[in-house]
């Protein structure tokens, strides 16, 4: 039994759920998210709760049961509260600026890096070194944050580059520190 898959999802006020033949549509007043069915799982809507029944047998059906429940719970949470990833930019001369819905990044290259915001993503820039990626779709927010981080990953010597706000960068000792430590022996 999936510990996650058997838990019902409570549908808050202002959110409507519609089950079609091949997907589940979750709507709020502002937006809607669609989640396709996974094999071996059947959704049931009753008494303001969305439950998932396991109809298939096998390991893949049980895996899909928990995955489907997590995707639907994330859709409901995204439409009520939204999701956010915070990226911190460290480095002398590195900065982020917002232009319309897009961002422009100066990352030490000979040219600025432009990133166009996909539909459903909102950027917020604070102090030209803190970038907030916001949206209602958890996967899209995470994907956009990962793409932006990939432009300049944090390096281990000075920690320059993009890092997540909760990420810890393991620093390495430089060449000079390693040679002085070895010569004292």
PyMOL commands that set and color helices and strands:
alter all, ss='L'
color gray80, all
select helices_A, chain A and resi 59-80+138-151+175-183
alter helices_A, ss='H'
color red, helices_A
select strands_A, chain A and resi 9-10+16-19+23-27+32-36+41-46+49-54+83-90+95-99+102-106+113-115+121-126+130-135+161-164
alter strands_A, ss='S'
color yellow, strands_A
deselect
rebuild
show_as cartoon
